[in-house]
Amino acid sequence: MGRVLKWLGIALGSVLILIVISVGVVYAISSRAISKTYTITPAPLTISADSTSIARGRHLATAVNQCLNCHGDNLAGKVFVDNPVMGRIYSANLTRGKGGISGEYSDLDYVRAIRHGVGRDGKLLLAMPVDAFFHMSEADLASVIAYLKTIPAVDAVVPPKKVGPLARALYLGTDFPLIPGEKLPHDQPRPAEVPRGVTSEYGGYLATIGGCKSCHLADLNGGVPMEGAILSANLTPTGIGKWTEADFVKAMRNGIRPDGRVLSAVMPWPYMRHMTDDELRALWTYLRSLPPKDARGR
């Protein structure tokens, strides 16, 4: 019996050593990626302070890019997560108030952060959805920056970020978007601007810069775990089924499906409802043009 207990103790000790080593490796690899610095020199943008540009930027930031969803209705930042296993991640205060970044950022700093996900210190921004914003046109990005420079100051000092062990493990083992800027082709030439209109092409542009592909995958066939047992919807014709354009617009405006069910709270329809009729129609036209696909994992 003593020998058995001895070997059980050795086995348990070995397991604990392996766990400690594994945690150390996870921290070492993830810390190297988080701490890596990037030298990004974006081409300068012409930022117009006219009322038309600012209004366009406000619309994009609210309805399409949904900046308020992550940074709060006053854009002064809010908590994403704050617990020992995932860490402590707050979105930035985008205003000129105490703790805000607007008073310090130059136009190029804004471009570097929004398009490339790189902060003024050269490090990648945590959880910044630049996989969507990277594809914004020059004009739209300039308009968003023009708007951000006008928002009222709010004093809100954001606590320092801290990445927990589970977030680090998910980053290394899955497609968890801890530092999306890491995978961007930063030197890729800018694409031609997509003309606005009720077209599949413009709808695809809106779906991309609006982050639809972040939750519903590049093919928009969904099936990605979101919160609890909720999976992102399949937005291809396979998933849309018999929905009509009117059904889609109503769902985006009111958060109600054709069968009367309420859309999941994960779906940012409270922001998307501010899209124009033509934008929603363009988005619908694009979704209907997609190749039918089953959801991921089916």
Secondary structure as UniProt FT lines:
FT   HELIX           2..35
FT   HELIX           51..59
FT   HELIX           60..64
FT   HELIX           67..71
FT   TURN            73..74
FT   STRAND          79..83
FT   TURN            84..86
FT   STRAND          87..90
FT   TURN            98..99
FT   TURN            102..104
FT   HELIX           107..116
FT   TURN            120..121
FT   STRAND          123..124
FT   TURN            126..127
FT   HELIX           130..133
FT   TURN            134..135
FT   HELIX           138..148
FT   TURN            149..150
FT   STRAND          162..163
FT   HELIX           165..173
FT   HELIX           180..183
FT   TURN            186..187
FT   HELIX           200..209
FT   TURN            210..211
FT   HELIX           212..216
FT   TURN            218..219
FT   TURN            228..229
FT   HELIX           237..240
FT   TURN            241..242
FT   HELIX           245..254
FT   TURN            258..259
FT   TURN            265..266
FT   HELIX           269..272
FT   TURN            273..274
FT   HELIX           277..289
FT   TURN            296..297
//
